[in-house]
Amino acid sequence: MENTPQKYIDRLREISGKKRLLLKDMVEITKKQSTAVHEDGIEELEKLVNQKQEIINSINETDDQFNVYFQRLKSELKVKSLDEIKKPGLNGVKELQEIIDSIMKMINEISTMEKQNSTKVKSLLDEFSEKIKKVSEGKKINSAYKPVVKQTASYFIDQKK
């Protein structure tokens, strides 16, 4: 591959497009997690978390690739950010910026949904702990009214001699 700024821009657009698709999948999984918290139960939630972790691993790989090409581009053009690229004849810079902008919006959307899901899960945990506490209190009250009678062992005495 020829190491030209245009090739770097093209590769950055490709990597960013892949990341955007992965984030779209993550948005869908996060929405499913929201319903799984209430309806589908722990097993479904665990499955979704595992799927999400796989996507996060893939996103980390794309981020690493992006960083390599972005550093090369910055070094080649002697700039610090995409906004500074003013070289005529470079196509796709604006498109790359738009992709990155949409990625940032998706990340914010995911973050908001994650906070809501976290709040829901904390609420459910509080609800469960309250129910457990009531069951525990019920057991204590029940044992106060119906004390457990210890049964002694039976012994047979042989009276024949």
N, C-alpha and C positions, 0 to 999 in steps of 0.2 A: 504494500500500500504506500502510495506517495504521501509524504508528510507535508501536506500543504494546509494552510488555514481552512480552506474550503472543505477538505476531507475531514478535518477535525470538527467543523461545524456540522457537517452531514452526520458524522458518527454521534455527536452530542444530541442531535435531534432524534436519531434512532434510539439511543439509550433512554432519552427522556420520554419518548413515546411508549417504550416498554414499561417504564416506571409508572406512567399515567394509567396504563391498562391494569397493572398490578394494584394500583391504588383504587381503581374502580371496583376491582374484585374485593378489596378490603372494605370498601364502603358497604357493599352488599352483605358481606359477612358480619360486619358490625351491626347492620340493621337486623339481621337474623338473630344475633346475640340478644338484641333488645327484646325480641319476642320470646326467645328461649328462656330468658330469665324468669318469665312468668308462666309460660305454657308448657314448654317441652322438657324442662327439667335439667338436672345436672349433666346427664350423659350427653345430651345434645349440645349443651354449652361447652363441655370439654372438647367435643369433636370440632366445634367451631373455633375454639381457642387454638387447637392444634393446626387447623387449616390456616388460621391467621398467622401463626408462627412461621409456617412454610413461606407464606407471602412476604413476611418481614425479612426472612433470610434472603429471598430473591431480590427484594428491594435493596438490601445492604450490598449485594453483589453489583447491582446496577449503579448504586451510589459510588462504589469503589471504581468502577469503569469510568463513570462520568468524571470523577475527580482526576483520573489519569489524563484523559483527553482534554479536560478543561485546563489543567496545569500546562500541558503542552501548548495549547492554543494561547494562553496568556503569555507564556514564554516567547512564543513565535511572534506575537503581535506587540509584545511589551505593554500589556494592559493589565489592569487589576480586576475588571469586571466586564460583563457583556455590554453594559451601557457605554463603555468607552470605545467599543469597536466601531470605527467610522471608515474602515477601509472600503473603498469602492470595489465593486466586483464580487464581494462576498454575499452570496445568496443564503437565505435561511436564518439569518441572525434574528430578525423580527419574529419569525415563526418559532424559533427556539425560545425566545423570551416569553412568547404567549403560552407555549407548552409548560414552561417553568412556572408561569403565573397560575395556570390551571392546576398544576401539581400542588402549589402552595394552598390554593383554595380547598382542594380535596383533603389535604392534611389538616387544615383547620376544621373542616366538616367532621372528619374522623375523630379529632380531638374532642369536639363538642359532644358527639355521640358517646364516646368513651366515658366522658365525665357523667353523662346522664345514666349510662349503664352502671357505672360504679355507684352512683347514688341509689339506684334501684336495688343493686345487690346488697348494699349496706342496710337498706330498709328491710329487705327480706331476712337478712341475718338477725337484725334486731327483733323482727317479728318471731322468728324461730326461737331465739333465745328466750323471749318472753313466754312462748308456749311451753318450752322446756321447764322454765322456772315454775309455771303454774302446775305442770304435771308433778314436779318435785314437791311443791307445797301440798298438792292433793294427796300424795303418798304419805307425807308426814301427818296430815290431818287424819287420814284413814288409819294409820298405825296407832294414833292416839286413841281413837274410838274402838278399835279392834286390836287390842294388844296380841301379839303373837304368843301363843301358849306353847311353851317348849314341851315336847313329849319326851317322857323318860323312856328308857329302854326297858323292855319287858324281860323279866328273868323267870325261868322255870326252876322251881325248887323240887327236887326229887324227894318225896317224903317216905318212900319205901326204904326200908333198911334191912 
